[in-house]
Amino acid sequence: MDADFRTDFVRAPGALKQHPALVLNADYRPLSYYPLSLWTWQDAIKAVWLNRVDIVAEYDHFVHSPSMQIRIPSVIVLKDFVQPRKRVAFTRFNLFLRDEFRCQYCGARGDLTFDHVVPRARGGRTSWTNVVAACSRCNLRKGSTSLARSGLTLRRPPRAPEAEQLRNLGRKFPPGHLHASWLDFLYWDAELEA
């Protein structure tokens, strides 16, 4: 029996990595949609123990200590409201998210890079209003020429996104796995279709 206990104990930590907790702000909205605000089960239990979060939903699995047994949280809500960021960082990820992971010239997905609408060689700056997501083919086609000379057109003009706009865009790209207990909290503030 001791050998079985040790085997289960050794195997359990790896298996429990598959039980992330959805983290909601104090207003019951996820801290972020893309990437989805998830904590490991260890961080979720630590936050519960430190009385920083409330448990909203739980998995059917338990973790054990010598003196107690705790169900693994699947949805937790912060007790203190975290103010969302107002300023959006200019990063490759945020740029691709703003452009919905599509080439802004042909609309293709995948194999994305970024392109300066006004090439840097012609004085173009690296900014929200001059950089767009582009597939490799379109980027090579455009090169360091102007839009007019390349024959390409933009699907929409580039502009600096607002933080709320990026959060809403992130909802269009759910992760590969959504636990059933998360669904009620991911889209509850979405407008209903008539």
N, C-alpha and C positions, 0 to 999 in steps of 0.2 A: 504493500500500500504506500509506503514512503516513496518508492521509486515512481509510482504514478503521480503522486502529489508534486514531486520535483519536476517531472516532465511537464505537467500542466502549468506549473509556475514559470518554467523557462519559456514555454510557448506563448503564454498569455500576453506579455508585453508587445510582441510583434503583431498579434491578432488585434490588439486594442488600438493600434495606430489607425485602424479603419473606422474609428468612431469619432469623427470630428464634431464639434459643437458649433452650431450657427450662433453668431454673436449679434444681438440686437441692441440698439441704442435704447436709452430710457423711454423713448417714444415708440418703441416696438418696431422700428424700421432697422434693417441691416445697416451696419456701419458702412459697408460698401457692397455693391452688387457685382462688380467686376474689377478685381477678383473678389469673389464672395467672401465676406468676413467670417472666417472659420478659425477656431482654435483647436488645438489638440485636446484630447480628453484629459490629459494631465493638467494643462493650463486651465481648463474649465473647472476641474475639481479643486484646484488650488484657489481659484477665484471664489468658488462657493465657500470653501473653508475660511477664506479671509473676509467673507461677508461683503464682497464687492459686486456680486451678481445674484439674481434670483433664477431658479430653475423653472422653465416653462414646460419643457417636455424632456422625456428620458428614453434611453434605449432599454431594451430588455436584458442588457448585460450588466454585470456588477464588477466592481473592483473591491478587493478585500485587503484589510490590514489585520494585524493580529487581534484587534479589539472591535472592529466594526466592518460593515459591508455597505457600500454606496452604489446606487444605480448610476450609470454613466449618463451625464446630461447630453441631450441632443440639441436643445435650444435653450440659450441663456439670455437674460436681459440685464444690461448694466444698471446699477442703482443710481449712478450719477450720469447726467446727460453729457455726451461728448459733442462739442460744437463742431459741425462739419467745416472742412476747410473752404474758405472763400476763393482763394487763389489756386489756380490749376498750374501745376509744375509742367514746364515744357520738356517732356520726355518722349522718347520713341514710342513707348507703350501708349501714352495719352494721345499722341498724334494718330497712331493707328486706330485707337478707339474712337476718336473724333471722326475719322474717315470711315468708320465701321468696317475696318479690315478689308477695304476694297481699294483697288487702284483708282485714283481720281481722274484718270484719262480714259481707261477702257472698261472699268468696273470689275476686273478680274479679282479673284480672291487668291491668297497664298503667294509665296515667293515675293513678299513685299520688301521694299526698301523705301527710302524717302527721296524726294526730288525738290530742288529749289525752282519755283516757278520762274522767277527772274534769277538766272544762274549767278553763282557767286563770282564767276569770272567777269560778269557784267555789272557787278556792284550789288547783287542781291544779298539780302541779309538772311541769317538763320533765325526765323521767327515764325510765330503762329500764322501770320498773314502771307508768308512766302514759301512755306514748306508744306508739301502734301505727300500722302502715301502713294507710291507708284510701284507697279510690277517691274521686274527687271527689263522686260522687253520694251515697255514704254519709256523707261528711264534711259535705256541705251539709245532708243530712237530719238528722244529729245536732246540728249547730250547737253552741251552748253549753248544751245540755241534758244531763241525766244519761242514762245508758244506759236506765234503766227508762222514762223519759218518752219517749225517742226510739223505743222499740220495737225497737231493735237489740240483738243479743247478740254477744259476742265468741266467735270460733272457739276461742281458747285465751287464758288470762290472760297479760298481758305480764310478762316477767321479764328480768333481766339475763342475757345469754348468757355462757357460758364461751368462752374463746379456741378451745379444741379443738372445741366445738360449732359455732362459725362456720366453722372450717376444713372440717369435715365437710359442713356445709350448702353451702359453696362448690363442693364436688365435684359437686353436682347440676346445676350450671350451666356446662357446658363451653363454651369459646369456639367461635365459628363454624368455626374451622379448627384441626384437630389434626394435626400432622405424624405420619406413621406411626412415626417413631423415638421419639416421646414416649409412645406408648400403654402401653408396658411399665412406665413409671415413674409414671404418673398414678394408677393404681388398684391397684397391687401390694399395698397394705396393706389393701384392702377384704376384708371377710369373704366367703368363697365360699358360693354357694348350694348346698344339698344336693339 
